[in-house]
Amino acid sequence: IQSVMSSGDALTPGKTGGVGSAIFNLHDNGTLDYQVQVAGLSSEFLGLTIELKPRRRNKRSVLYDLTPEYDLTSGRAQGSWSRLEARHIHMLLQNELFINVATKHSQEGEVRGQIRALLYSGLEAPRH
């Protein structure tokens, strides 16, 4: 499960040059491991969140806050989310969740991306 983030996919699309990527691994016990990398933000980092699809335009619905795991110097966040509810796992597997990076100048989000399940098993697929 992965996401590619860009400023063009933000709730208020922009052209800041900010980018990001995220990789997620969902385990059988419902734990979600994540690795996020962000680069090129136009202003000071404020927050990193996993969100639901907005019900109203420009109205964010935060599901999980990854901000405490974010390292400002490397632009990375890495960790685990162990208390996923069944409906959130369902939303994750149905490509209904988003990852968002808020900055000082774009507090609703400078870069954003939809979290999508890959249709193949990665680089090892040809070997199997």
C-alpha positions in Angstrom: 0.0 0.0 0.0 1.5 3.3 -1.0 1.0 7.0 -1.7 2.6 9.7 -3.8 2.0 13.2 -2.5 2.1 16.4 -4.5 1.0 20.0 -4.0 -1.4 19.6 -7.0 -3.3 17.0 -5.0 -3.8 19.3 -1.9 -7.3 20.3 -0.9 -6.4 23.7 -2.3 -4.1 22.7 -5.2 -0.9 24.6 -5.5 2.5 24.5 -7.3 5.0 24.7 -4.4 7.3 22.0 -5.6 6.7 20.0 -2.4 6.6 16.2 -2.8 6.3 13.1 -0.7 5.9 9.4 -0.7 4.6 6.9 1.8 4.7 3.1 2.1 2.3 1.2 4.4 2.3 -2.5 5.4 -0.9 -3.9 6.9 -0.2 -7.0 9.1 -2.7 -9.8 9.9 -3.2 -8.5 13.5 -4.4 -5.1 12.1 -1.2 -3.2 12.8 -0.2 -0.7 10.1 3.5 0.1 9.7 4.3 3.3 7.8 7.3 5.1 6.3 6.9 8.6 5.0 9.4 10.8 3.2 8.7 14.5 2.4 10.9 17.0 0.6 10.7 20.5 -0.9 8.2 22.1 1.4 7.8 25.8 0.8 7.4 26.7 4.4 7.8 25.4 8.0 6.3 21.9 8.6 3.3 21.8 10.9 1.7 18.4 10.7 1.4 15.0 9.0 -1.9 13.2 9.1 -3.9 10.3 7.7 -7.4 11.6 6.7 -10.8 10.6 5.5 -12.1 11.9 2.2 -13.5 15.4 3.0 -17.3 15.5 3.4 -17.4 19.2 2.5 -14.9 21.1 0.3 -11.8 22.1 2.2 -13.1 20.5 5.4 -10.4 18.0 6.7 -11.4 14.9 8.7 -8.2 13.7 10.5 -8.2 10.0 11.3 -4.6 9.6 12.7 -1.9 12.1 13.5 1.7 11.0 12.5 3.2 14.4 13.5 5.0 13.1 16.6 7.0 10.6 14.5 8.1 13.2 12.0 11.8 14.1 12.0 12.3 17.7 10.8 16.0 17.2 9.8 15.4 14.1 7.6 11.9 14.9 6.4 10.8 11.3 7.5 8.3 9.7 9.7 8.3 6.0 10.6 6.2 4.0 13.0 3.2 1.8 13.6 -0.5 2.3 14.2 -1.7 -0.6 16.2 -5.3 0.4 17.0 -7.0 0.4 13.6 -10.7 -0.2 13.6 -12.2 -2.7 11.1 -13.9 0.1 9.2 -10.7 2.0 8.9 -8.9 -1.1 7.6 -11.8 -1.5 5.1 -11.4 2.2 4.0 -7.6 1.7 3.7 -8.1 -1.3 1.4 -10.7 0.5 -0.6 -8.3 3.5 -1.4 -10.5 5.9 0.7 -7.8 7.4 2.9 -5.3 10.2 2.2 -2.1 11.4 3.7 -1.6 15.1 4.2 1.3 17.5 5.1 0.4 20.8 6.6 2.8 23.8 6.6 2.9 27.3 8.0 1.7 28.9 4.7 -0.6 26.0 3.8 -2.3 25.0 7.0 -4.9 22.9 5.3 -2.2 21.0 3.6 0.7 21.8 1.2 1.1 18.2 -0.2 -1.5 15.4 -0.2 -1.9 12.0 -1.7 -4.4 9.2 -1.9 -3.3 6.0 -0.2 -3.7 3.2 -2.7 -3.2 -0.6 -2.6 -0.7 -1.8 -5.3 -2.1 -4.2 -7.8 1.0 -6.3 -7.7 3.4 -7.6 -5.0 6.2 -5.2 -5.8 9.6 -5.8 -7.3 9.6 -9.5 -6.3 6.5 -10.3 -8.4 8.4 -11.5 -11.6 10.4 -14.0 -9.6 7.3 -15.7 -8.2 
